[in-house]
Amino acid sequence: MGSKYPILTPKEIIRVLEKFNFRFVSQKGSHIKYSDGYHVVIVPNHDEVARGTFKSILNQSGISLEDFLLSL
């Protein structure tokens, strides 16, 4: 049984966050901070973002998995 959370690259995640009006705030090392004025999301700039980290990004952003995947 596979996970419903895909493994994505940081670029794919950032592209969708920007569609939801998240904007770049700052970067410290390999961690990039995005905000929509209410939610703050930290995206690790690694080759792949782990499933658990992706799930945490969704929780931080308030975006549902279905809405996120439709915006890919």
mmCIF file as Biopython writes it, N, C-alpha, C and O atoms, coordinates in Angstrom:
data_model
#
loop_
_atom_site.group_PDB
_atom_site.id
_atom_site.type_symbol
_atom_site.label_atom_id
_atom_site.label_alt_id
_atom_site.label_comp_id
_atom_site.label_asym_id
_atom_site.label_entity_id
_atom_site.label_seq_id
_atom_site.pdbx_PDB_ins_code
_atom_site.Cartn_x
_atom_site.Cartn_y
_atom_site.Cartn_z
_atom_site.occupancy
_atom_site.B_iso_or_equiv
_atom_site.auth_seq_id
_atom_site.auth_asym_id
_atom_site.pdbx_PDB_model_num
ATOM 1   N N  . MET A ? 1  ? 0.850  -1.166 0.000   1.0 0.0 1  A 1 
ATOM 2   C CA . MET A ? 1  ? 0.000  0.000  0.000   1.0 0.0 1  A 1 
ATOM 3   C C  . MET A ? 1  ? 0.901  1.235  0.000   1.0 0.0 1  A 1 
ATOM 4   O O  . MET A ? 1  ? 1.746  1.390  0.881   1.0 0.0 1  A 1 
ATOM 5   N N  . GLY A ? 2  ? 0.717  2.122  -0.999  1.0 0.0 2  A 1 
ATOM 6   C CA . GLY A ? 2  ? 1.537  3.318  -1.122  1.0 0.0 2  A 1 
ATOM 7   C C  . GLY A ? 2  ? 0.979  4.476  -0.318  1.0 0.0 2  A 1 
ATOM 8   O O  . GLY A ? 2  ? -0.172 4.468  0.120   1.0 0.0 2  A 1 
ATOM 9   N N  . SER A ? 3  ? 1.819  5.456  -0.143  1.0 0.0 3  A 1 
ATOM 10  C CA . SER A ? 3  ? 1.413  6.661  0.568   1.0 0.0 3  A 1 
ATOM 11  C C  . SER A ? 3  ? 0.657  7.585  -0.377  1.0 0.0 3  A 1 
ATOM 12  O O  . SER A ? 3  ? 0.940  7.624  -1.574  1.0 0.0 3  A 1 
ATOM 13  N N  . LYS A ? 4  ? -0.304 8.329  0.162   1.0 0.0 4  A 1 
ATOM 14  C CA . LYS A ? 4  ? -1.033 9.283  -0.668  1.0 0.0 4  A 1 
ATOM 15  C C  . LYS A ? 4  ? -0.238 10.572 -0.848  1.0 0.0 4  A 1 
ATOM 16  O O  . LYS A ? 4  ? -0.601 11.416 -1.668  1.0 0.0 4  A 1 
ATOM 17  N N  . TYR A ? 5  ? 0.849  10.729 -0.083  1.0 0.0 5  A 1 
ATOM 18  C CA . TYR A ? 5  ? 1.701  11.907 -0.189  1.0 0.0 5  A 1 
ATOM 19  C C  . TYR A ? 5  ? 2.865  11.604 -1.126  1.0 0.0 5  A 1 
ATOM 20  O O  . TYR A ? 5  ? 3.655  10.702 -0.848  1.0 0.0 5  A 1 
ATOM 21  N N  . PRO A ? 6  ? 2.987  12.335 -2.222  1.0 0.0 6  A 1 
ATOM 22  C CA . PRO A ? 6  ? 4.078  12.079 -3.166  1.0 0.0 6  A 1 
ATOM 23  C C  . PRO A ? 6  ? 5.391  12.689 -2.674  1.0 0.0 6  A 1 
ATOM 24  O O  . PRO A ? 6  ? 5.403  13.562 -1.806  1.0 0.0 6  A 1 
ATOM 25  N N  . ILE A ? 7  ? 6.485  12.210 -3.245  1.0 0.0 7  A 1 
ATOM 26  C CA . ILE A ? 7  ? 7.787  12.823 -3.007  1.0 0.0 7  A 1 
ATOM 27  C C  . ILE A ? 7  ? 7.975  13.865 -4.107  1.0 0.0 7  A 1 
ATOM 28  O O  . ILE A ? 7  ? 7.956  13.533 -5.292  1.0 0.0 7  A 1 
ATOM 29  N N  . LEU A ? 8  ? 8.155  15.114 -3.714  1.0 0.0 8  A 1 
ATOM 30  C CA . LEU A ? 8  ? 8.261  16.210 -4.667  1.0 0.0 8  A 1 
ATOM 31  C C  . LEU A ? 8  ? 9.581  16.950 -4.495  1.0 0.0 8  A 1 
ATOM 32  O O  . LEU A ? 8  ? 10.259 16.812 -3.476  1.0 0.0 8  A 1 
ATOM 33  N N  . THR A ? 9  ? 9.930  17.733 -5.502  1.0 0.0 9  A 1 
ATOM 34  C CA . THR A ? 9  ? 11.109 18.588 -5.392  1.0 0.0 9  A 1 
ATOM 35  C C  . THR A ? 9  ? 10.697 19.920 -4.766  1.0 0.0 9  A 1 
ATOM 36  O O  . THR A ? 9  ? 9.520  20.279 -4.810  1.0 0.0 9  A 1 
ATOM 37  N N  . PRO A ? 10 ? 11.636 20.650 -4.191  1.0 0.0 10 A 1 
ATOM 38  C CA . PRO A ? 10 ? 11.302 21.967 -3.643  1.0 0.0 10 A 1 
ATOM 39  C C  . PRO A ? 10 ? 10.712 22.907 -4.698  1.0 0.0 10 A 1 
ATOM 40  O O  . PRO A ? 10 ? 9.810  23.684 -4.388  1.0 0.0 10 A 1 
ATOM 41  N N  . LYS A ? 11 ? 11.208 22.848 -5.939  1.0 0.0 11 A 1 
ATOM 42  C CA . LYS A ? 11 ? 10.685 23.717 -7.000  1.0 0.0 11 A 1 
ATOM 43  C C  . LYS A ? 11 ? 9.208  23.460 -7.256  1.0 0.0 11 A 1 
ATOM 44  O O  . LYS A ? 11 ? 8.444  24.403 -7.461  1.0 0.0 11 A 1 
ATOM 45  N N  . GLU A ? 12 ? 8.794  22.189 -7.246  1.0 0.0 12 A 1 
ATOM 46  C CA . GLU A ? 12 ? 7.385  21.860 -7.462  1.0 0.0 12 A 1 
ATOM 47  C C  . GLU A ? 12 ? 6.526  22.404 -6.323  1.0 0.0 12 A 1 
ATOM 48  O O  . GLU A ? 12 ? 5.449  22.950 -6.560  1.0 0.0 12 A 1 
ATOM 49  N N  . ILE A ? 13 ? 6.998  22.257 -5.101  1.0 0.0 13 A 1 
ATOM 50  C CA . ILE A ? 13 ? 6.245  22.740 -3.940  1.0 0.0 13 A 1 
ATOM 51  C C  . ILE A ? 13 ? 6.139  24.260 -3.965  1.0 0.0 13 A 1 
ATOM 52  O O  . ILE A ? 13 ? 5.065  24.814 -3.730  1.0 0.0 13 A 1 
ATOM 53  N N  . ILE A ? 14 ? 7.249  24.932 -4.249  1.0 0.0 14 A 1 
ATOM 54  C CA . ILE A ? 14 ? 7.257  26.395 -4.274  1.0 0.0 14 A 1 
ATOM 55  C C  . ILE A ? 14 ? 6.351  26.923 -5.377  1.0 0.0 14 A 1 
ATOM 56  O O  . ILE A ? 14 ? 5.658  27.920 -5.175  1.0 0.0 14 A 1 
ATOM 57  N N  . ARG A ? 15 ? 6.342  26.279 -6.532  1.0 0.0 15 A 1 
ATOM 58  C CA . ARG A ? 15 ? 5.485  26.714 -7.640  1.0 0.0 15 A 1 
ATOM 59  C C  . ARG A ? 15 ? 4.009  26.694 -7.219  1.0 0.0 15 A 1 
ATOM 60  O O  . ARG A ? 15 ? 3.264  27.620 -7.537  1.0 0.0 15 A 1 
ATOM 61  N N  . VAL A ? 16 ? 3.590  25.652 -6.511  1.0 0.0 16 A 1 
ATOM 62  C CA . VAL A ? 16 ? 2.196  25.565 -6.059  1.0 0.0 16 A 1 
ATOM 63  C C  . VAL A ? 16 ? 1.931  26.573 -4.945  1.0 0.0 16 A 1 
ATOM 64  O O  . VAL A ? 16 ? 0.880  27.214 -4.934  1.0 0.0 16 A 1 
ATOM 65  N N  . LEU A ? 17 ? 2.865  26.723 -4.009  1.0 0.0 17 A 1 
ATOM 66  C CA . LEU A ? 17 ? 2.677  27.710 -2.944  1.0 0.0 17 A 1 
ATOM 67  C C  . LEU A ? 17 ? 2.482  29.105 -3.531  1.0 0.0 17 A 1 
ATOM 68  O O  . LEU A ? 17 ? 1.651  29.872 -3.045  1.0 0.0 17 A 1 
ATOM 69  N N  . GLU A ? 18 ? 3.241  29.433 -4.569  1.0 0.0 18 A 1 
ATOM 70  C CA . GLU A ? 18 ? 3.105  30.746 -5.199  1.0 0.0 18 A 1 
ATOM 71  C C  . GLU A ? 18 ? 1.746  30.907 -5.875  1.0 0.0 18 A 1 
ATOM 72  O O  . GLU A ? 18 ? 1.221  32.019 -5.946  1.0 0.0 18 A 1 
ATOM 73  N N  . LYS A ? 19 ? 1.171  29.817 -6.371  1.0 0.0 19 A 1 
ATOM 74  C CA . LYS A ? 19 ? -0.188 29.868 -6.929  1.0 0.0 19 A 1 
ATOM 75  C C  . LYS A ? 19 ? -1.212 30.198 -5.848  1.0 0.0 19 A 1 
ATOM 76  O O  . LYS A ? 19 ? -2.263 30.771 -6.136  1.0 0.0 19 A 1 
ATOM 77  N N  . PHE A ? 20 ? -0.905 29.837 -4.604  1.0 0.0 20 A 1 
ATOM 78  C CA . PHE A ? 20 ? -1.782 30.130 -3.464  1.0 0.0 20 A 1 
ATOM 79  C C  . PHE A ? 20 ? -1.375 31.423 -2.761  1.0 0.0 20 A 1 
ATOM 80  O O  . PHE A ? 20 ? -1.682 31.618 -1.584  1.0 0.0 20 A 1 
ATOM 81  N N  . ASN A ? 21 ? -0.685 32.303 -3.483  1.0 0.0 21 A 1 
ATOM 82  C CA . ASN A ? 21 ? -0.286 33.639 -3.008  1.0 0.0 21 A 1 
ATOM 83  C C  . ASN A ? 21 ? 0.734  33.629 -1.876  1.0 0.0 21 A 1 
ATOM 84  O O  . ASN A ? 21 ? 0.787  34.576 -1.092  1.0 0.0 21 A 1 
ATOM 85  N N  . PHE A ? 22 ? 1.540  32.584 -1.775  1.0 0.0 22 A 1 
ATOM 86  C CA . PHE A ? 22 ? 2.663  32.595 -0.842  1.0 0.0 22 A 1 
ATOM 87  C C  . PHE A ? 22 ? 3.825  33.288 -1.531  1.0 0.0 22 A 1 
ATOM 88  O O  . PHE A ? 22 ? 4.055  33.086 -2.723  1.0 0.0 22 A 1 
ATOM 89  N N  . ARG A ? 23 ? 4.553  34.099 -0.791  1.0 0.0 23 A 1 
ATOM 90  C CA . ARG A ? 23 ? 5.675  34.846 -1.332  1.0 0.0 23 A 1 
ATOM 91  C C  . ARG A ? 23 ? 6.930  34.574 -0.519  1.0 0.0 23 A 1 
ATOM 92  O O  . ARG A ? 23 ? 6.869  34.316 0.684   1.0 0.0 23 A 1 
ATOM 93  N N  . PHE A ? 24 ? 8.076  34.639 -1.206  1.0 0.0 24 A 1 
ATOM 94  C CA . PHE A ? 24 ? 9.371  34.451 -0.564  1.0 0.0 24 A 1 
ATOM 95  C C  . PHE A ? 24 ? 9.574  35.496 0.515   1.0 0.0 24 A 1 
ATOM 96  O O  . PHE A ? 24 ? 9.334  36.683 0.292   1.0 0.0 24 A 1 
ATOM 97  N N  . VAL A ? 25 ? 10.025 35.051 1.708   1.0 0.0 25 A 1 
ATOM 98  C CA . VAL A ? 25 ? 10.306 35.960 2.813   1.0 0.0 25 A 1 
ATOM 99  C C  . VAL A ? 25 ? 11.805 36.024 3.065   1.0 0.0 25 A 1 
ATOM 100 O O  . VAL A ? 25 ? 12.395 37.105 3.066   1.0 0.0 25 A 1 
ATOM 101 N N  . SER A ? 26 ? 12.421 34.859 3.278   1.0 0.0 26 A 1 
ATOM 102 C CA . SER A ? 26 ? 13.851 34.820 3.559   1.0 0.0 26 A 1 
ATOM 103 C C  . SER A ? 26 ? 14.373 33.409 3.363   1.0 0.0 26 A 1 
ATOM 104 O O  . SER A ? 26 ? 13.614 32.460 3.168   1.0 0.0 26 A 1 
ATOM 105 N N  . GLN A ? 27 ? 15.706 33.299 3.420   1.0 0.0 27 A 1 
ATOM 106 C CA . GLN A ? 27 ? 16.342 31.999 3.332   1.0 0.0 27 A 1 
ATOM 107 C C  . GLN A ? 27 ? 17.498 31.968 4.308   1.0 0.0 27 A 1 
ATOM 108 O O  . GLN A ? 27 ? 18.271 32.921 4.409   1.0 0.0 27 A 1 
ATOM 109 N N  . LYS A ? 28 ? 17.606 30.866 5.023   1.0 0.0 28 A 1 
ATOM 110 C CA . LYS A ? 28 ? 18.735 30.663 5.924   1.0 0.0 28 A 1 
ATOM 111 C C  . LYS A ? 28 ? 19.276 29.267 5.651   1.0 0.0 28 A 1 
ATOM 112 O O  . LYS A ? 28 ? 18.630 28.264 5.957   1.0 0.0 28 A 1 
ATOM 113 N N  . GLY A ? 29 ? 20.449 29.220 5.080   1.0 0.0 29 A 1 
ATOM 114 C CA . GLY A ? 29 ? 21.022 27.934 4.697   1.0 0.0 29 A 1 
ATOM 115 C C  . GLY A ? 29 ? 20.180 27.304 3.604   1.0 0.0 29 A 1 
ATOM 116 O O  . GLY A ? 29 ? 19.924 27.930 2.575   1.0 0.0 29 A 1 
ATOM 117 N N  . SER A ? 30 ? 19.749 26.070 3.819   1.0 0.0 30 A 1 
ATOM 118 C CA . SER A ? 30 ? 18.962 25.365 2.802   1.0 0.0 30 A 1 
ATOM 119 C C  . SER A ? 30 ? 17.469 25.399 3.104   1.0 0.0 30 A 1 
ATOM 120 O O  . SER A ? 30 ? 16.710 24.607 2.545   1.0 0.0 30 A 1 
ATOM 121 N N  . HIS A ? 31 ? 17.036 26.306 3.983   1.0 0.0 31 A 1 
ATOM 122 C CA . HIS A ? 31 ? 15.621 26.398 4.320   1.0 0.0 31 A 1 
ATOM 123 C C  . HIS A ? 31 ? 15.057 27.733 3.839   1.0 0.0 31 A 1 
ATOM 124 O O  . HIS A ? 31 ? 15.570 28.800 4.178   1.0 0.0 31 A 1 
ATOM 125 N N  . ILE A ? 32 ? 13.992 27.648 3.044   1.0 0.0 32 A 1 
ATOM 126 C CA . ILE A ? 32 ? 13.385 28.816 2.425   1.0 0.0 32 A 1 
ATOM 127 C C  . ILE A ? 32 ? 12.047 29.092 3.102   1.0 0.0 32 A 1 
ATOM 128 O O  . ILE A ? 32 ? 11.225 28.189 3.259   1.0 0.0 32 A 1 
ATOM 129 N N  . LYS A ? 33 ? 11.835 30.331 3.498   1.0 0.0 33 A 1 
ATOM 130 C CA . LYS A ? 33 ? 10.613 30.723 4.199   1.0 0.0 33 A 1 
ATOM 131 C C  . LYS A ? 33 ? 9.670  31.434 3.229   1.0 0.0 33 A 1 
ATOM 132 O O  . LYS A ? 33 ? 10.061 32.371 2.533   1.0 0.0 33 A 1 
ATOM 133 N N  . TYR A ? 34 ? 8.415  30.966 3.200   1.0 0.0 34 A 1 
ATOM 134 C CA . TYR A ? 34 ? 7.358  31.577 2.394   1.0 0.0 34 A 1 
ATOM 135 C C  . TYR A ? 34 ? 6.197  31.939 3.315   1.0 0.0 34 A 1 
ATOM 136 O O  . TYR A ? 34 ? 5.956  31.270 4.320   1.0 0.0 34 A 1 
ATOM 137 N N  . SER A ? 35 ? 5.481  33.009 2.960   1.0 0.0 35 A 1 
ATOM 138 C CA . SER A ? 35 ? 4.334  33.427 3.763   1.0 0.0 35 A 1 
ATOM 139 C C  . SER A ? 35 ? 3.258  34.003 2.857   1.0 0.0 35 A 1 
ATOM 140 O O  . SER A ? 35 ? 3.545  34.569 1.802   1.0 0.0 35 A 1 
ATOM 141 N N  . ASP A ? 36 ? 2.008  33.846 3.293   1.0 0.0 36 A 1 
ATOM 142 C CA . ASP A ? 36 ? 0.879  34.473 2.594   1.0 0.0 36 A 1 
ATOM 143 C C  . ASP A ? 36 ? 0.307  35.607 3.442   1.0 0.0 36 A 1 
ATOM 144 O O  . ASP A ? 36 ? -0.790 36.095 3.166   1.0 0.0 36 A 1 
ATOM 145 N N  . GLY A ? 37 ? 1.033  36.023 4.456   1.0 0.0 37 A 1 
ATOM 146 C CA . GLY A ? 37 ? 0.567  37.072 5.351   1.0 0.0 37 A 1 
ATOM 147 C C  . GLY A ? 37 ? -0.083 36.519 6.604   1.0 0.0 37 A 1 
ATOM 148 O O  . GLY A ? 37 ? -0.213 37.224 7.604   1.0 0.0 37 A 1 
ATOM 149 N N  . TYR A ? 38 ? -0.488 35.270 6.552   1.0 0.0 38 A 1 
ATOM 150 C CA . TYR A ? 38 ? -1.114 34.627 7.702   1.0 0.0 38 A 1 
ATOM 151 C C  . TYR A ? 38 ? -0.354 33.352 8.090   1.0 0.0 38 A 1 
ATOM 152 O O  . TYR A ? 38 ? -0.013 33.154 9.256   1.0 0.0 38 A 1 
ATOM 153 N N  . HIS A ? 39 ? -0.095 32.496 7.102   1.0 0.0 39 A 1 
ATOM 154 C CA . HIS A ? 39 ? 0.632  31.251 7.321   1.0 0.0 39 A 1 
ATOM 155 C C  . HIS A ? 39 ? 2.103  31.450 6.951   1.0 0.0 39 A 1 
ATOM 156 O O  . HIS A ? 39 ? 2.421  32.204 6.032   1.0 0.0 39 A 1 
ATOM 157 N N  . VAL A ? 40 ? 2.989  30.772 7.670   1.0 0.0 40 A 1 
ATOM 158 C CA . VAL A ? 40 ? 4.414  30.755 7.348   1.0 0.0 40 A 1 
ATOM 159 C C  . VAL A ? 40 ? 4.806  29.308 7.094   1.0 0.0 40 A 1 
ATOM 160 O O  . VAL A ? 40 ? 4.484  28.420 7.884   1.0 0.0 40 A 1 
ATOM 161 N N  . VAL A ? 41 ? 5.503  29.078 5.989   1.0 0.0 41 A 1 
ATOM 162 C CA . VAL A ? 41 ? 5.901  27.730 5.580   1.0 0.0 41 A 1 
ATOM 163 C C  . VAL A ? 41 ? 7.407  27.714 5.344   1.0 0.0 41 A 1 
ATOM 164 O O  . VAL A ? 41 ? 7.950  28.617 4.707   1.0 0.0 41 A 1 
ATOM 165 N N  . ILE A ? 42 ? 8.076  26.692 5.858   1.0 0.0 42 A 1 
ATOM 166 C CA . ILE A ? 42 ? 9.502  26.505 5.635   1.0 0.0 42 A 1 
ATOM 167 C C  . ILE A ? 42 ? 9.669  25.335 4.670   1.0 0.0 42 A 1 
ATOM 168 O O  . ILE A ? 42 ? 9.202  24.229 4.941   1.0 0.0 42 A 1 
ATOM 169 N N  . VAL A ? 43 ? 10.335 25.583 3.546   1.0 0.0 43 A 1 
ATOM 170 C CA . VAL A ? 43 ? 10.564 24.545 2.541   1.0 0.0 43 A 1 
ATOM 171 C C  . VAL A ? 43 ? 12.060 24.230 2.511   1.0 0.0 43 A 1 
ATOM 172 O O  . VAL A ? 43 ? 12.867 25.124 2.260   1.0 0.0 43 A 1 
ATOM 173 N N  . PRO A ? 44 ? 12.448 22.965 2.763   1.0 0.0 44 A 1 
ATOM 174 C CA . PRO A ? 44 ? 13.862 22.620 2.681   1.0 0.0 44 A 1 
ATOM 175 C C  . PRO A ? 44 ? 14.293 22.553 1.214   1.0 0.0 44 A 1 
ATOM 176 O O  . PRO A ? 44 ? 13.601 21.961 0.386   1.0 0.0 44 A 1 
ATOM 177 N N  . ASN A ? 45 ? 15.415 23.149 0.905   1.0 0.0 45 A 1 
ATOM 178 C CA . ASN A ? 45 ? 15.922 23.166 -0.470  1.0 0.0 45 A 1 
ATOM 179 C C  . ASN A ? 45 ? 16.894 22.002 -0.652  1.0 0.0 45 A 1 
ATOM 180 O O  . ASN A ? 45 ? 18.105 22.196 -0.762  1.0 0.0 45 A 1 
ATOM 181 N N  . HIS A ? 46 ? 16.338 20.790 -0.681  1.0 0.0 46 A 1 
ATOM 182 C CA . HIS A ? 46 ? 17.117 19.573 -0.880  1.0 0.0 46 A 1 
ATOM 183 C C  . HIS A ? 46 ? 16.708 18.968 -2.218  1.0 0.0 46 A 1 
ATOM 184 O O  . HIS A ? 46 ? 15.851 19.521 -2.907  1.0 0.0 46 A 1 
ATOM 185 N N  . ASP A ? 47 ? 17.308 17.842 -2.596  1.0 0.0 47 A 1 
ATOM 186 C CA . ASP A ? 47 ? 16.949 17.207 -3.873  1.0 0.0 47 A 1 
ATOM 187 C C  . ASP A ? 47 ? 15.480 16.821 -3.895  1.0 0.0 47 A 1 
ATOM 188 O O  . ASP A ? 47 ? 14.784 17.068 -4.880  1.0 0.0 47 A 1 
ATOM 189 N N  . GLU A ? 48 ? 15.007 16.216 -2.810  1.0 0.0 48 A 1 
ATOM 190 C CA . GLU A ? 48 ? 13.611 15.794 -2.675  1.0 0.0 48 A 1 
ATOM 191 C C  . GLU A ? 48 ? 13.123 16.205 -1.294  1.0 0.0 48 A 1 
ATOM 192 O O  . GLU A ? 48 ? 13.904 16.303 -0.348  1.0 0.0 48 A 1 
ATOM 193 N N  . VAL A ? 49 ? 11.825 16.442 -1.194  1.0 0.0 49 A 1 
ATOM 194 C CA . VAL A ? 49 ? 11.217 16.734 0.103   1.0 0.0 49 A 1 
ATOM 195 C C  . VAL A ? 49 ? 10.518 15.453 0.555   1.0 0.0 49 A 1 
ATOM 196 O O  . VAL A ? 49 ? 9.661  14.924 -0.153  1.0 0.0 49 A 1 
ATOM 197 N N  . ALA A ? 50 ? 10.884 14.965 1.721   1.0 0.0 50 A 1 
ATOM 198 C CA . ALA A ? 50 ? 10.325 13.714 2.244   1.0 0.0 50 A 1 
ATOM 199 C C  . ALA A ? 50 ? 8.809  13.829 2.439   1.0 0.0 50 A 1 
ATOM 200 O O  . ALA A ? 50 ? 8.276  14.926 2.608   1.0 0.0 50 A 1 
ATOM 201 N N  . ARG A ? 51 ? 8.135  12.693 2.414   1.0 0.0 51 A 1 
ATOM 202 C CA . ARG A ? 51 ? 6.673  12.678 2.547   1.0 0.0 51 A 1 
ATOM 203 C C  . ARG A ? 51 ? 6.201  13.340 3.841   1.0 0.0 51 A 1 
ATOM 204 O O  . ARG A ? 51 ? 5.255  14.128 3.834   1.0 0.0 51 A 1 
ATOM 205 N N  . GLY A ? 52 ? 6.858  13.018 4.934   1.0 0.0 52 A 1 
ATOM 206 C CA . GLY A ? 52 ? 6.470  13.587 6.222   1.0 0.0 52 A 1 
ATOM 207 C C  . GLY A ? 52 ? 6.668  15.093 6.257   1.0 0.0 52 A 1 
ATOM 208 O O  . GLY A ? 52 ? 5.864  15.817 6.844   1.0 0.0 52 A 1 
ATOM 209 N N  . THR A ? 53 ? 7.729  15.560 5.634   1.0 0.0 53 A 1 
ATOM 210 C CA . THR A ? 53 ? 7.996  16.997 5.555   1.0 0.0 53 A 1 
ATOM 211 C C  . THR A ? 53 ? 6.951  17.669 4.678   1.0 0.0 53 A 1 
ATOM 212 O O  . THR A ? 53 ? 6.476  18.759 4.997   1.0 0.0 53 A 1 
ATOM 213 N N  . PHE A ? 54 ? 6.593  17.027 3.579   1.0 0.0 54 A 1 
ATOM 214 C CA . PHE A ? 54 ? 5.561  17.563 2.692   1.0 0.0 54 A 1 
ATOM 215 C C  . PHE A ? 54 ? 4.226  17.670 3.428   1.0 0.0 54 A 1 
ATOM 216 O O  . PHE A ? 54 ? 3.507  18.658 3.282   1.0 0.0 54 A 1 
ATOM 217 N N  . LYS A ? 55 ? 3.902  16.649 4.217   1.0 0.0 55 A 1 
ATOM 218 C CA . LYS A ? 55 ? 2.668  16.679 5.004   1.0 0.0 55 A 1 
ATOM 219 C C  . LYS A ? 55 ? 2.690  17.847 5.985   1.0 0.0 55 A 1 
ATOM 220 O O  . LYS A ? 55 ? 1.676  18.520 6.173   1.0 0.0 55 A 1 
ATOM 221 N N  . SER A ? 56 ? 3.833  18.088 6.607   1.0 0.0 56 A 1 
ATOM 222 C CA . SER A ? 56 ? 3.984  19.210 7.529   1.0 0.0 56 A 1 
ATOM 223 C C  . SER A ? 56 ? 3.821  20.547 6.802   1.0 0.0 56 A 1 
ATOM 224 O O  . SER A ? 56 ? 3.217  21.474 7.343   1.0 0.0 56 A 1 
ATOM 225 N N  . ILE A ? 57 ? 4.350  20.652 5.593   1.0 0.0 57 A 1 
ATOM 226 C CA . ILE A ? 57 ? 4.203  21.874 4.793   1.0 0.0 57 A 1 
ATOM 227 C C  . ILE A ? 57 ? 2.728  22.131 4.507   1.0 0.0 57 A 1 
ATOM 228 O O  . ILE A ? 57 ? 2.268  23.270 4.589   1.0 0.0 57 A 1 
ATOM 229 N N  . LEU A ? 58 ? 1.988  21.083 4.173   1.0 0.0 58 A 1 
ATOM 230 C CA . LEU A ? 58 ? 0.556  21.242 3.920   1.0 0.0 58 A 1 
ATOM 231 C C  . LEU A ? 58 ? -0.162 21.721 5.183   1.0 0.0 58 A 1 
ATOM 232 O O  . LEU A ? 58 ? -1.015 22.605 5.112   1.0 0.0 58 A 1 
ATOM 233 N N  . ASN A ? 59 ? 0.178  21.147 6.329   1.0 0.0 59 A 1 
ATOM 234 C CA . ASN A ? 59 ? -0.448 21.559 7.593   1.0 0.0 59 A 1 
ATOM 235 C C  . ASN A ? 59 ? -0.127 23.016 7.910   1.0 0.0 59 A 1 
ATOM 236 O O  . ASN A ? 59 ? -1.003 23.768 8.337   1.0 0.0 59 A 1 
ATOM 237 N N  . GLN A ? 60 ? 1.119  23.413 7.701   1.0 0.0 60 A 1 
ATOM 238 C CA . GLN A ? 60 ? 1.531  24.789 7.978   1.0 0.0 60 A 1 
ATOM 239 C C  . GLN A ? 60 ? 0.825  25.781 7.055   1.0 0.0 60 A 1 
ATOM 240 O O  . GLN A ? 60 ? 0.481  26.887 7.473   1.0 0.0 60 A 1 
ATOM 241 N N  . SER A ? 61 ? 0.612  25.387 5.809   1.0 0.0 61 A 1 
ATOM 242 C CA . SER A ? 61 ? 0.058  26.302 4.807   1.0 0.0 61 A 1 
ATOM 243 C C  . SER A ? 61 ? -1.468 26.383 4.853   1.0 0.0 61 A 1 
ATOM 244 O O  . SER A ? 61 ? -2.051 27.367 4.397   1.0 0.0 61 A 1 
ATOM 245 N N  . GLY A ? 62 ? -2.113 25.357 5.400   1.0 0.0 62 A 1 
ATOM 246 C CA . GLY A ? 62 ? -3.572 25.329 5.400   1.0 0.0 62 A 1 
ATOM 247 C C  . GLY A ? 62 ? -4.151 24.885 4.068   1.0 0.0 62 A 1 
ATOM 248 O O  . GLY A ? 62 ? -5.348 25.047 3.834   1.0 0.0 62 A 1 
ATOM 249 N N  . ILE A ? 63 ? -3.325 24.329 3.189   1.0 0.0 63 A 1 
ATOM 250 C CA . ILE A ? 63 ? -3.769 23.847 1.878   1.0 0.0 63 A 1 
ATOM 251 C C  . ILE A ? 63 ? -4.044 22.350 1.985   1.0 0.0 63 A 1 
ATOM 252 O O  . ILE A ? 63 ? -3.245 21.605 2.552   1.0 0.0 63 A 1 
ATOM 253 N N  . SER A ? 64 ? -5.169 21.915 1.441   1.0 0.0 64 A 1 
ATOM 254 C CA . SER A ? 64 ? -5.484 20.484 1.474   1.0 0.0 64 A 1 
ATOM 255 C C  . SER A ? 64 ? -4.636 19.744 0.436   1.0 0.0 64 A 1 
ATOM 256 O O  . SER A ? 64 ? -4.181 20.336 -0.542  1.0 0.0 64 A 1 
ATOM 257 N N  . LEU A ? 65 ? -4.434 18.465 0.660   1.0 0.0 65 A 1 
ATOM 258 C CA . LEU A ? 65 ? -3.668 17.642 -0.277  1.0 0.0 65 A 1 
ATOM 259 C C  . LEU A ? 65 ? -4.315 17.662 -1.660  1.0 0.0 65 A 1 
ATOM 260 O O  . LEU A ? 65 ? -3.625 17.765 -2.674  1.0 0.0 65 A 1 
ATOM 261 N N  . GLU A ? 66 ? -5.642 17.562 -1.693  1.0 0.0 66 A 1 
ATOM 262 C CA . GLU A ? 66 ? -6.353 17.529 -2.975  1.0 0.0 66 A 1 
ATOM 263 C C  . GLU A ? 66 ? -6.158 18.843 -3.743  1.0 0.0 66 A 1 
ATOM 264 O O  . GLU A ? 66 ? -5.882 18.821 -4.943  1.0 0.0 66 A 1 
ATOM 265 N N  . ASP A ? 67 ? -6.300 19.979 -3.062  1.0 0.0 67 A 1 
ATOM 266 C CA . ASP A ? 67 ? -6.112 21.271 -3.717  1.0 0.0 67 A 1 
ATOM 267 C C  . ASP A ? 67 ? -4.671 21.418 -4.202  1.0 0.0 67 A 1 
ATOM 268 O O  . ASP A ? 67 ? -4.423 21.940 -5.289  1.0 0.0 67 A 1 
ATOM 269 N N  . PHE A ? 68 ? -3.736 20.958 -3.393  1.0 0.0 68 A 1 
ATOM 270 C CA . PHE A ? 68 ? -2.322 21.058 -3.762  1.0 0.0 68 A 1 
ATOM 271 C C  . PHE A ? 68 ? -2.037 20.234 -5.019  1.0 0.0 68 A 1 
ATOM 272 O O  . PHE A ? 68 ? -1.407 20.723 -5.957  1.0 0.0 68 A 1 
ATOM 273 N N  . LEU A ? 69 ? -2.502 18.985 -5.033  1.0 0.0 69 A 1 
ATOM 274 C CA . LEU A ? 69 ? -2.229 18.106 -6.166  1.0 0.0 69 A 1 
ATOM 275 C C  . LEU A ? 69 ? -2.912 18.589 -7.446  1.0 0.0 69 A 1 
ATOM 276 O O  . LEU A ? 69 ? -2.384 18.400 -8.542  1.0 0.0 69 A 1 
ATOM 277 N N  . LEU A ? 70 ? -4.096 19.215 -7.308  1.0 0.0 70 A 1 
ATOM 278 C CA . LEU A ? 70 ? -4.771 19.767 -8.481  1.0 0.0 70 A 1 
ATOM 279 C C  . LEU A ? 70 ? -4.018 20.943 -9.068  1.0 0.0 70 A 1 
ATOM 280 O O  . LEU A ? 70 ? -4.164 21.243 -10.253 1.0 0.0 70 A 1 
ATOM 281 N N  . SER A ? 71 ? -3.210 21.616 -8.254  1.0 0.0 71 A 1 
ATOM 282 C CA . SER A ? 71 ? -2.472 22.800 -8.710  1.0 0.0 71 A 1 
ATOM 283 C C  . SER A ? 71 ? -1.080 22.469 -9.226  1.0 0.0 71 A 1 
ATOM 284 O O  . SER A ? 71 ? -0.364 23.364 -9.673  1.0 0.0 71 A 1 
ATOM 285 N N  . LEU A ? 72 ? -0.680 21.189 -9.173  1.0 0.0 72 A 1 
ATOM 286 C CA . LEU A ? 72 ? 0.655  20.814 -9.669  1.0 0.0 72 A 1 
ATOM 287 C C  . LEU A ? 72 ? 0.790  21.061 -11.152 1.0 0.0 72 A 1 
ATOM 288 O O  . LEU A ? 72 ? 1.847  20.800 -11.727 1.0 0.0 72 A 1 
#
